[in-house]
Amino acid sequence: MKKKDIFYTIIILIFSIICGILSKDYFIGTVILACGLLNSYYASNGKIINYLFGAIYALFVAYVSFINGLYGLAVLSVLVYFPSQIQGYLSWKKYMNDDEVNVRGFTLKLSILIVLICIAGSFGFGYLLSLIPSQNLAFLDSSSNIINLCAVVLMNLRYKEAWMIWLFNNTIDLAIWIINAVKGTPNSIMMLLVSIGFLLINFYGLYKWIKSEKK
């Protein structure tokens, strides 16, 4: 591990602990924030270790989402996002170069296909979630999950466009957790901080992967 990676890992851990103390979310929120940011940081640098932090993050997010009535995110975190971390690790392992993954981009045709899948999936999944009486923010929940799922698949396939999709998804996540924070739901303040942290790191990830593809 490079000195730069060690330095940023320590900074992220300290930042997460401070946020946990300030929000009085000492364990679950702190782990989610730390693992989420470390997952994004190492992914942005093409490091395969990101999938370890991603797996831990997915399990903890599933728990928080369940107790907040966001069943779409809870179910997908367990059944899709967690297994995708294992699949992503195996996929990246085949295409590593000097400890960093080889980056690629996709065509306009594939871009249009991804947009159509996200729109159709968001409405379809949103309708199913709206049938659950205690479900909160059904269509926001579904949109966030379907868009995030597309980004996860593209990340596992090493497409730089995954970062663009995640940036779009950040706006939906921010809306969800701002609403929950205003309502005072459990762990919502920390999840809002996680969303803000992802927004910043996703900009960094997009920049890094564009540079890597040009190389």
C-alpha positions as CSV (number, residue, x, y, z in Angstrom):
1,M,0.0,0.0,0.0
2,K,1.3,3.4,-1.0
3,K,2.0,6.2,1.6
4,K,-0.7,8.3,0.0
5,D,-3.3,5.5,0.4
6,I,-2.3,5.1,4.1
7,F,-2.6,8.8,4.7
8,Y,-6.1,9.1,3.1
9,T,-7.3,5.9,4.9
10,I,-6.3,7.5,8.3
11,I,-8.0,10.8,7.3
12,I,-11.2,9.0,6.4
13,L,-11.2,7.0,9.6
14,I,-10.6,10.1,11.7
15,F,-13.3,12.0,9.8
16,S,-15.8,9.1,10.2
17,I,-15.2,8.9,14.0
18,I,-15.6,12.6,14.5
19,C,-18.9,12.5,12.5
20,G,-20.0,9.6,14.5
21,I,-19.4,11.5,17.8
22,L,-21.0,14.7,16.6
23,S,-24.1,12.8,15.3
24,K,-24.1,10.5,18.4
25,D,-24.1,7.5,15.9
26,Y,-21.1,5.9,17.5
27,F,-20.9,2.5,15.8
28,I,-23.3,1.7,12.9
29,G,-23.1,5.2,11.3
30,T,-19.4,5.4,11.8
31,V,-18.8,2.0,10.2
32,I,-21.1,2.9,7.2
33,L,-19.4,6.3,6.7
34,A,-15.9,4.9,6.9
35,C,-16.5,1.8,4.7
36,G,-18.5,3.8,2.2
37,L,-15.8,6.4,1.8
38,L,-13.0,3.8,1.7
39,N,-14.9,1.8,-0.8
40,S,-15.2,4.8,-3.1
41,Y,-11.7,6.1,-2.5
42,Y,-10.0,2.8,-3.4
43,A,-12.4,2.2,-6.4
44,S,-11.5,5.6,-7.7
45,N,-7.8,4.6,-7.7
46,G,-8.6,1.3,-9.3
47,K,-7.6,-0.7,-6.2
48,I,-9.3,-4.1,-5.8
49,I,-9.4,-3.8,-2.0
50,N,-12.4,-1.5,-2.4
51,Y,-14.6,-4.5,-2.6
52,L,-13.8,-5.6,0.9
53,F,-15.1,-2.2,2.3
54,G,-18.0,-2.4,-0.2
55,A,-19.2,-5.7,1.2
56,I,-19.2,-4.4,4.8
57,Y,-20.9,-1.2,3.7
58,A,-23.7,-3.1,1.9
59,L,-24.6,-5.2,5.0
60,F,-24.8,-2.2,7.3
61,V,-26.8,-0.1,4.9
62,A,-29.2,-3.0,4.6
63,Y,-29.9,-2.8,8.3
64,V,-30.3,1.0,8.5
65,S,-32.5,1.0,5.4
66,F,-34.8,-1.7,6.9
67,I,-35.4,0.2,10.2
68,N,-36.1,3.4,8.1
69,G,-38.7,1.6,6.0
70,L,-36.6,1.8,2.8
71,Y,-37.2,-1.9,2.0
72,G,-36.1,-1.6,-1.6
73,L,-32.6,-0.6,-0.6
74,A,-32.6,-3.1,2.3
75,V,-33.4,-6.1,0.0
76,L,-31.1,-5.1,-2.8
77,S,-28.3,-4.4,-0.4
78,V,-28.4,-8.0,0.8
79,L,-29.4,-9.9,-2.4
80,V,-27.6,-7.7,-5.0
81,Y,-25.1,-5.2,-3.7
82,F,-23.3,-7.6,-1.3
83,P,-23.0,-10.5,-3.9
84,S,-21.9,-7.9,-6.5
85,Q,-18.8,-7.1,-4.3
86,I,-17.7,-10.7,-4.6
87,Q,-18.4,-10.7,-8.3
88,G,-16.6,-7.4,-8.8
89,Y,-13.5,-8.7,-7.0
90,L,-13.3,-11.8,-9.2
91,S,-13.9,-9.7,-12.3
92,W,-11.3,-7.0,-11.5
93,K,-8.7,-9.7,-10.5
94,K,-8.5,-10.7,-14.2
95,Y,-7.7,-7.2,-15.5
96,M,-5.2,-5.8,-13.0
97,N,-2.1,-3.9,-14.3
98,D,0.5,-2.7,-11.8
99,D,-1.9,-3.1,-8.9
100,E,-4.6,-1.0,-10.8
101,V,-7.5,-2.1,-12.9
102,N,-7.6,-1.4,-16.7
103,V,-10.3,1.2,-17.4
104,R,-12.6,1.3,-20.5
105,G,-15.5,3.4,-21.8
106,F,-18.6,2.6,-23.7
107,T,-20.5,3.7,-26.9
108,L,-23.4,6.0,-27.4
109,K,-25.6,3.0,-28.1
110,L,-24.8,1.4,-24.7
111,S,-25.4,4.8,-23.0
112,I,-28.9,5.1,-24.4
113,L,-29.6,1.5,-23.4
114,I,-28.5,2.2,-19.8
115,V,-30.7,5.3,-19.6
116,L,-33.8,3.3,-20.8
117,I,-33.1,0.5,-18.4
118,C,-32.8,2.9,-15.5
119,I,-36.1,4.7,-16.3
120,A,-38.1,1.4,-16.8
121,G,-36.6,-0.2,-13.8
122,S,-37.2,2.8,-11.6
123,F,-40.9,3.0,-12.4
124,G,-41.4,-0.8,-12.3
125,F,-39.6,-1.3,-9.0
126,G,-41.2,1.8,-7.5
127,Y,-44.7,0.5,-8.2
128,L,-43.9,-2.8,-6.4
129,L,-42.5,-0.9,-3.4
130,S,-45.5,1.4,-3.3
131,L,-47.7,-1.7,-2.6
132,I,-45.9,-2.2,0.8
133,P,-47.9,-0.2,3.4
134,S,-45.0,1.0,5.5
135,Q,-42.6,1.7,2.6
136,N,-41.3,5.3,2.6
137,L,-40.5,7.4,-0.6
138,A,-41.2,4.4,-2.9
139,F,-40.2,6.0,-6.2
140,L,-37.2,7.8,-4.8
141,D,-36.1,4.6,-3.2
142,S,-36.5,2.6,-6.4
143,S,-34.8,5.2,-8.6
144,S,-31.8,5.3,-6.3
145,N,-31.5,1.6,-6.2
146,I,-31.9,0.9,-9.9
147,I,-29.5,3.7,-10.9
148,N,-27.0,2.5,-8.3
149,L,-27.3,-1.1,-9.5
150,C,-26.5,0.0,-13.0
151,A,-23.4,1.8,-11.8
152,V,-22.3,-1.2,-9.7
153,V,-22.6,-3.5,-12.8
154,L,-20.6,-1.0,-14.9
155,M,-18.0,-0.6,-12.2
156,N,-17.5,-4.3,-12.1
157,L,-17.1,-4.3,-15.9
158,R,-14.5,-1.5,-15.5
159,Y,-16.5,1.3,-17.3
160,K,-15.6,4.8,-16.3
161,E,-19.2,5.9,-17.0
162,A,-20.2,4.2,-13.7
163,W,-18.9,7.4,-11.9
164,M,-21.2,9.6,-14.0
165,I,-24.2,7.4,-13.1
166,W,-23.2,7.5,-9.4
167,L,-23.0,11.3,-9.5
168,F,-26.6,11.5,-10.8
169,N,-27.7,9.0,-8.2
170,N,-26.1,11.2,-5.5
171,T,-28.7,13.8,-6.1
172,I,-31.5,11.3,-5.4
173,D,-29.7,9.9,-2.3
174,L,-29.3,13.4,-1.0
175,A,-33.0,14.1,-1.4
176,I,-33.9,10.8,0.4
177,W,-31.7,11.4,3.4
178,I,-32.4,15.1,3.7
179,I,-36.1,14.2,4.0
180,N,-35.3,11.5,6.5
181,A,-33.0,13.8,8.5
182,V,-35.8,16.4,8.7
183,K,-38.1,13.7,10.0
184,G,-35.5,12.6,12.5
185,T,-35.4,8.9,11.5
186,P,-32.7,6.6,12.9
187,N,-29.1,7.1,11.5
188,S,-30.4,9.6,8.9
189,I,-27.8,12.3,9.8
190,M,-24.9,9.9,9.3
191,M,-26.4,8.6,6.0
192,L,-26.7,12.2,4.8
193,L,-23.0,12.7,5.6
194,V,-22.3,9.5,3.7
195,S,-24.2,10.8,0.6
196,I,-22.2,14.1,0.7
197,G,-18.9,12.2,1.0
198,F,-19.9,10.0,-1.9
199,L,-20.7,13.1,-4.0
200,L,-17.2,14.5,-3.5
201,I,-15.4,11.2,-4.0
202,N,-17.4,10.4,-7.1
203,F,-16.1,13.6,-8.7
204,Y,-12.6,12.5,-7.9
205,G,-13.2,9.0,-9.2
206,L,-14.5,10.2,-12.5
207,Y,-11.5,12.5,-12.9
208,K,-9.1,9.6,-12.1
209,W,-10.7,7.1,-14.4
210,I,-10.8,9.5,-17.3
211,K,-7.1,10.0,-16.9
212,S,-6.6,6.2,-16.7
213,E,-8.5,5.6,-19.8
214,K,-6.5,8.1,-21.8
215,K,-3.3,6.4,-20.7
